[in-house]
Amino acid sequence: MTSRRSGPARPFRFLAAACLCPLLAASLSAAHSASAHSASAHSASNHSISARSASAGAAGAPRPPAVGERGAAAHLHAVRNDPRLLRRFFERLPKGGELHNHLSGAVSTEYLIELAAEDGLCVETSTMTAVEPPCGPGRRRAADARTDRAFHDALVRAWSMQDFPAGGNGHDHFFATFGKFGAVTWRHPGKLLAEVADDVVRQNQFYLETMATPASGSARRLADEVGWDADLGRLHGRLTAGGGLDRVVAEARGEADAAEREFRAAARCGTPEARPGCALPVRWIAQVSRGGSPERVFTQMALGMRLAERDPRFVAVNLVQPEDGETALADYRLHMRMLAHLRGVYPRAHLTLHAGELWPGLVKPEHLAFHIGEAVDVAGAERIGHGVDLVHEDGWQRTVRTMAAREIAVEVPFTSNAQILGVKGDDHPFATYRRYGVPVVLATDDPGVSRIDITHEYQYAARTYGLSYPELKDLARASLEYAFLPGDSLWHGNPTRSGYHLAAACRGERPGVTTPGPLCRNLLRSSAKAAVQWRQEVAFHAFERGFGAPR
């Protein structure tokens, strides 16, 4: 499988499934029924604001709670120093959408072990890597983990960050996990998605974008047949000549169909025992392995963008594998130019990019100076994943002002950043992005590997940066506002700057209290995005009523 960001353990064959048309209909029905480095080379901590003042947004002051929010805000204040009660509060909190999620790294390690046992796989005991049978010398049956607790626990530690020592090399261990369980994940995309979708629903989220790699073997073969050409227009023409790229697109769509069937069977969709994830809107982001040869990288980019324009289940492209890898660093500017060219060919395809997942000491200073800036200015990314090395980039203030002006959101997975890069607290640019008015969304990245969930990330944000309830609520709203769902937003204007005010069609409506009027109903029927946003607002109303909010 082609793993999240590590090298392939074997080709990632499945890809992209979970159809959205029926799921969006279910969502709409549910909604209606609910009626730098700078020139002086300062450090990151010098450029971030303090934890408490981090709660101030672009306008310079926190948003005070509205009448309906006051009970929830008071409860949050009362339990802020009680981890158990705080966890319960954030479990119940509606938390928007999950926008930065790698399917292979999102499933619990325990479930991967069980799948390995079901498939009769073996484990090389020297590396704890899942492999095909037979289970000869130096190998154990994965099924042994069902009865041997020590073996089971050793697999959990090898395949995740469980019990990883604080002083260890988290970066290398994190990325190595994907190669160790890779033989498990490529077989069952639908089953993996069923597990992840249920988790997202249990976390009180309403939408999922997840990443995987479409038709990787055929894309690689096509790239090798075509070869490299520095003239990107000519290279794209060679890929499409004779229907070559279209055949790979068709294969990827076939994989998506098969994965969707597996998902629906595993989740028992359409039956009285349907699992919660059946009603979750899901979209796929096509991964591109940035450590490959230029022709392979370009082919994967073109495939993902062509899919995004031809199949509504696919919405965007992203680059994966370690950003600090040798090829990823050497070819970074070339990759940005490739994306810029292909965005001109496929203007309806979205682009979100891992950029700035770097830190001093991991790479040479010259590699810290431009990655986020080039992703924004050259590639035209609509969202940035991680963006951790922001203040080490040349002209970083101009970059964040551009991101704010264009509403380019940054996807922040706190635990992943801490485990891989050792960056947390005031070293993290979370506060800086918010201070400049950049949209921020919280995400999990690889919650199975990290051993966390989105509730943990919201709780971390609240405790570390002193966020108020209205600010946390707006973070959840932002994760739907900047999702790649089609249709008009429920909100008017730029909500990161001006606040979340209902669009004209729904102005005066009270989600969860009143039945939408004709204009609002039309918006909710015609816009997948607005339908999911309305559904979250209904959930917020119910959540706040639990703390004595007015009906």
Beta strands, then each sheet from edge to edge (+ up, - down):
strand 1: 97-98
strand 2: 122-124
strand 3: 129-131
strand 4: 139-141
strand 5: 207-212
strand 6: 282-289
strand 7: 314-320
strand 8: 350-355
strand 9: 383-386
strand 10: 409-412
strand 11: 440-442
sheet 1: 1+ 5+ 6+ 7+ 8+ 9+ 10+ 11+
sheet 2: 3+ 2- 4+
end
